[in-house]
């Protein structure tokens, strides 16, 4: 009872600084640290690979661009994470144009601005195991819908690059 009264007197008199809770401060600092580590990118753009897609390896040196993503797997074709049509339906169509993908790309193009050069860019994440004919149809449909800069997402393979450089240097 005596302690309680002395604490109340200190509060009422304005004496003493409020005590800081170390647990709460550590929680805040931990959250900030994790957020900064997760959002930090050393160079280029951060790219998240769509689940179910195994990207092919390449020695390409270009930096990735920030653009809408078309994921092409053996099971489906998705635009910005939304499944548009199945790969079997895409392969069963006559001609190269994929109508559902075309409509989705045109709608998306109307909502997004072009880049600083006036070009609309799109990135295709094609699974390593898909048929080229399927990739060809997706690329053709993208071009037809007005996305003039179509890029393919790949994993940079440094060992393969060293091999290519060694072969080119020896010739």
C-alpha positions, 0 to 999 in steps of 0.5 A: 500500500505504501509503495502504491501511494508513493508511485501515485504521488510521483505521477501526480507531481510530475516527477520521474521519467516514464519507464520504457519497456525493452520488450516492446522496443526490441519488437519494433527494432526487430520488425524494422530490421526484418522489413529492411532486409526483406525489401533490400535489393543489392542491384537491379529489380527484385523478381519473384518467380511464380510457384510451379515455374522452373526458370531456364539458365542463361548467360544474359547480362541484362538487368530485369525491368519492372513489368507485368509478368506472364507465367507459363507452366505446363498446367496454366498461363497466368497474368500477374498471378491470375490464371487466364487459361490452361496450357492444354486449352492454349495448345488446342487453339487454331492459330497463334492468338490466345483470345483470353490472354489477349483480352486480359493483356489489352485490359491491363495495357489500358490501366498501366502507363507506358515506360519513359520511352513510350514502350509497354513491357511485359516479362514472360516467366516460362517454365523450363519444361514447356513446349516452344509452341506454347511460348511462341503463342504467348509471345505472339499474343503479347505483341498483338495486344500492344506489348512491344517489348517482350522479355523472358525471365531466366536465371543467370548461370555464372558457371556457364558464363565462365565456360562461354568466356573461356571458349570465346577467349580461346578462339 
